[in-house]
Amino acid sequence: MRGLEDSTDVLIRVGQSAGERVRHGLDAFLNFAARDNVLEVALGLIIANAFTKVVTSFVSDIALPVVSLLPFLNRNMDQKFAVLSQGPHYDPEKGYNTVKQARDDGALVLAWGGFVENMLNFLGVSLTLFAVAHLYMLVSHNKIIKPTVRCRYCKKYISVEVASRCLNCSSWQDGREDLPKDANDREDEYSL
């Protein structure tokens, strides 16, 4: 059967072509995923997530309960709130005991205690990661925290190491562009 053999050859060629495309795509993905930068970013995200959990636990389970013992707070920080607009079932004698109770009633709530807790978590995570970065720099002598300065002209930040010329606007940072040009300098320019 002549038609059957032709269709079989076409199917084999299509299958081989699809297999080559899959192998090519897999190789491209592995080349991308196995790069140093991608692996470093992934490792950094995992470590940052772990630090975030530890610091969040420290702030909410250890630090804030101690702060909540202060006489003027008398409850957990995450339960400190102000009712801006009362809900339909608001009882003036009882009020709302929790943020959830107020929100479930439809009240407009300013949950400032939760905001303070999140700010303390952020500061704790930031300071912890900054300390780990400095510790890493002391041990490995690699500079991962690089000081920067502002360009005099475009006001963008540039590294101190390359601060003689801005990478963004290509202006010299030593002020040579601000100096008036002499007639001698113009002659030297044209003689080149």
C-alpha positions as CSV (number, residue, x, y, z in Angstrom):
1,M,0.0,0.0,0.0
2,R,1.6,3.1,-1.3
3,G,-0.3,5.7,0.8
4,L,0.4,3.9,4.1
5,E,4.1,4.0,3.6
6,D,4.2,7.7,2.8
7,S,2.1,8.6,5.8
8,T,4.3,6.4,8.1
9,D,7.4,8.3,6.8
10,V,5.7,11.6,7.5
11,L,4.8,10.6,11.0
12,I,8.3,9.4,11.7
13,R,9.8,12.7,10.5
14,V,7.2,14.7,12.5
15,G,8.0,12.6,15.6
16,Q,11.8,13.1,15.2
17,S,11.3,16.9,14.7
18,A,9.1,17.2,17.8
19,G,11.7,15.2,19.8
20,E,14.5,17.5,18.6
21,R,12.4,20.5,19.6
22,V,11.7,19.1,23.1
23,R,15.4,18.3,23.6
24,H,16.4,21.8,22.4
25,G,13.9,23.4,24.7
26,L,15.0,21.2,27.6
27,D,18.7,22.1,26.9
28,A,17.8,25.8,26.8
29,F,16.0,25.6,30.1
30,L,18.9,23.7,31.8
31,N,21.4,26.3,30.5
32,F,19.2,29.1,31.9
33,A,18.5,27.4,35.2
34,A,22.1,26.2,35.8
35,R,23.6,29.7,35.5
36,D,25.3,31.0,38.5
37,N,23.1,34.1,38.8
38,V,19.8,32.1,38.7
39,L,21.0,29.7,41.3
40,E,22.3,32.5,43.5
41,V,19.0,34.3,43.3
42,A,17.0,31.2,44.1
43,L,19.3,30.4,47.1
44,G,19.0,34.0,48.3
45,L,15.2,33.9,48.1
46,I,15.1,30.6,50.1
47,I,17.4,32.0,52.7
48,A,15.5,35.3,52.9
49,N,12.3,33.4,53.3
50,A,13.8,31.4,56.2
51,F,15.1,34.6,57.9
52,T,11.7,36.2,57.4
53,K,10.0,33.4,59.2
54,V,12.5,33.4,62.1
55,V,12.3,37.2,62.6
56,T,8.6,37.3,62.2
57,S,8.3,34.6,64.9
58,F,10.7,36.5,67.1
59,V,8.8,39.8,66.8
60,S,5.3,38.4,67.2
61,D,6.0,35.6,69.7
62,I,8.7,37.1,71.9
63,A,9.1,40.8,71.5
64,L,5.5,42.1,71.1
65,P,4.0,40.1,74.0
66,V,6.6,41.8,76.2
67,V,5.8,45.2,74.8
68,S,2.1,44.4,75.2
69,L,2.6,44.2,79.0
70,L,3.0,48.0,79.1
71,P,0.1,49.5,81.0
72,F,-1.2,51.8,78.2
73,L,-1.4,48.9,75.7
74,N,-2.9,46.1,77.8
75,R,-3.5,43.8,74.7
76,N,-1.6,42.3,71.8
77,M,-0.3,44.7,69.2
78,D,-2.1,42.9,66.4
79,Q,-5.4,43.6,68.2
80,K,-4.9,47.4,68.6
81,F,-7.3,49.2,66.4
82,A,-9.5,52.2,66.1
83,V,-13.0,52.1,64.7
84,L,-13.5,54.9,62.2
85,S,-17.1,54.0,61.2
86,Q,-19.3,51.7,63.2
87,G,-21.0,48.7,61.7
88,P,-24.8,48.1,61.8
89,H,-24.7,45.8,64.8
90,Y,-22.4,48.0,67.0
91,D,-23.2,47.9,70.7
92,P,-22.0,51.1,72.4
93,E,-21.7,49.3,75.8
94,K,-19.6,46.4,74.6
95,G,-17.9,47.8,71.5
96,Y,-15.7,45.5,69.4
97,N,-13.3,43.1,71.1
98,T,-11.2,42.1,68.0
99,V,-10.4,43.5,64.6
100,K,-12.0,40.5,63.0
101,Q,-15.2,41.1,64.9
102,A,-15.3,44.7,63.8
103,R,-14.6,43.9,60.2
104,D,-17.2,41.1,60.2
105,D,-19.8,43.7,61.4
106,G,-18.9,45.9,58.5
107,A,-17.1,48.6,60.5
108,L,-14.4,50.7,59.0
109,V,-11.3,49.9,61.1
110,L,-7.8,51.4,61.3
111,A,-5.7,48.4,62.4
112,W,-2.7,50.4,63.5
113,G,-1.4,47.6,65.7
114,G,-1.0,45.2,62.8
115,F,0.8,47.9,60.9
116,V,3.3,48.4,63.7
117,E,3.9,44.7,64.0
118,N,4.5,44.5,60.2
119,M,6.9,47.4,60.4
120,L,8.8,45.8,63.2
121,N,9.0,42.5,61.2
122,F,10.4,44.5,58.2
123,L,13.0,46.2,60.3
124,G,14.0,43.0,61.9
125,V,14.4,41.2,58.6
126,S,16.3,44.1,57.1
127,L,18.7,44.4,59.9
128,T,19.2,40.6,60.1
129,L,20.0,40.4,56.4
130,F,22.3,43.4,56.6
131,A,24.2,41.8,59.4
132,V,24.5,38.5,57.5
133,A,25.8,40.4,54.4
134,H,28.4,42.1,56.6
135,L,29.4,38.8,58.1
136,Y,29.7,37.2,54.7
137,M,31.9,40.2,53.6
138,L,34.2,39.7,56.6
139,V,34.6,35.9,56.0
140,S,34.8,35.9,52.2
141,H,36.4,39.3,51.5
142,N,33.8,39.7,48.7
143,K,32.1,43.1,48.5
144,I,28.3,42.5,48.1
145,I,27.3,45.8,49.7
146,K,28.8,48.4,47.4
147,P,28.9,52.1,48.3
148,T,27.4,54.5,45.8
149,V,27.4,58.3,45.1
150,R,25.1,60.5,43.1
151,C,26.1,61.8,39.7
152,R,26.5,65.5,39.7
153,Y,24.5,65.9,36.5
154,C,21.9,63.2,36.2
155,K,21.5,62.6,39.9
156,K,21.5,58.8,39.5
157,Y,23.5,56.6,41.8
158,I,26.8,55.2,40.5
159,S,29.3,52.9,42.2
160,V,32.1,54.6,44.1
161,E,34.6,52.3,42.2
162,V,33.6,53.8,38.8
163,A,32.8,57.3,40.1
164,S,35.2,59.1,37.8
165,R,32.6,58.8,35.0
166,C,28.8,58.3,35.2
167,L,27.6,55.1,33.5
168,N,24.1,56.7,32.9
169,C,24.9,60.1,31.3
170,S,28.7,59.5,30.6
171,S,29.7,62.8,32.2
172,W,33.0,63.2,34.1
173,Q,32.6,63.5,37.8
174,D,35.8,65.4,38.5
175,G,34.3,68.6,37.0
176,R,36.3,68.8,33.8
177,E,33.1,69.5,31.8
178,D,32.4,72.6,33.9
179,L,35.8,74.2,33.1
180,P,35.8,77.0,30.5
181,K,37.6,76.0,27.3
182,D,40.7,78.1,26.3
183,A,41.7,79.0,22.8
184,N,44.7,76.7,23.3
185,D,42.4,73.8,24.2
186,R,40.3,74.4,21.0
187,E,43.4,74.4,18.8
188,D,44.5,71.1,20.4
189,E,41.1,69.5,19.7
190,Y,41.2,70.5,16.1
191,S,44.8,69.4,15.6
192,L,44.0,65.8,16.4
